[in-house]
């Protein structure tokens, strides 16, 4: 397999993995809302905070990719994302 094909396969795998993580989170939002007894306003605030955190982290991602490499960053992001998604059922509430 050529270097270009390996790179394309890696990018595809990252996008598929991110799609699976986001898709899994999106279908669980109603369950999480019920489990944590969140009202619509608080759920909206939590989702907004996630988006703001993502935007705030973008400049750091570029710096981290330059320092550690995109491969290490993609692997670390996948591991952290999967662990965070797996931990959601055990969270006691958004203010814990």
N, C-alpha and C positions, 0 to 999 in steps of 0.2 A: 504494500500500500504506500503510495507516495505521501510526501509530507503535506501537500495540499488536501488530499483526501482525508488524512488523519485529522487535520485541523477542522475540516468541514464536518466530519463525524463528531468531533468533540463539541463544536458549537451547537450542532443539532441535539446532542445529548443534554447539554446544559439547558437549552430552550425547552426540550421535552420535560426535563426534570422540574424546571421552574413552573411549567404549565401544570404538571401533576400536583406540585405543592400548592399552588394558588387555587387550582380547581378543588382540591381536597378541603382547603380552608373555606372557600366560598360556600360549599354545600353544608359545611358544619356550622356556619354562623347562626342559623336559627336554633340549633341544639345548644350551642355555647351561650347564646342569649338567654335561653330558658334555664339552663343549669346555673348561670351566674345571676339570674333574676335581674337582667338589665332592662331598663326602659328604652324606648326608641331614642330619646335624646342622649342618654349615656352611651348606648351602642354606637350612635353616630359620632360621638366625641372620641370613643376608643378607635374607631376606624379612621377618623381624621388624624388622630395622633400617630397611627401607623404610617399614614401617607406622609405626614410632616417629617417623621423620623427617617423615612426612606429618602426624601429630598435632601434632608440635612446631611445624610451619610454619603451622598453622591461625590462630593469633592474628596472625601476621605478614601473612597473606593479607587479613584484615579491614582492617588498617592500610594496606596497599598499595592495596587497592581504594578506600578513602576518599581516599587521596592522589593516585593516578594514574587512577582510574576503572576500572570493571569491564571495559569494552571493551578497554582497553590490557592489563589483567591477563590476560584470557582469551586474547588474541592471543599475548602473551608466553609464557603457559603452554603453549599449543598448539605453539609453535615449539620451546620448550625440551624439551617431552615428546617431540616427534617426533625432535629431534636426539639426545636421550638414547637413545631406542629404536634409532635408526640406528647409534649408536656401540657398542652391546652386542657385536656380533660381533668387534670389534677390541680388546676389553678383555683384558689378559693374565691377570687374576685378581682376586679380591676384595680382596687386600691390596696391590695395586699402587699 
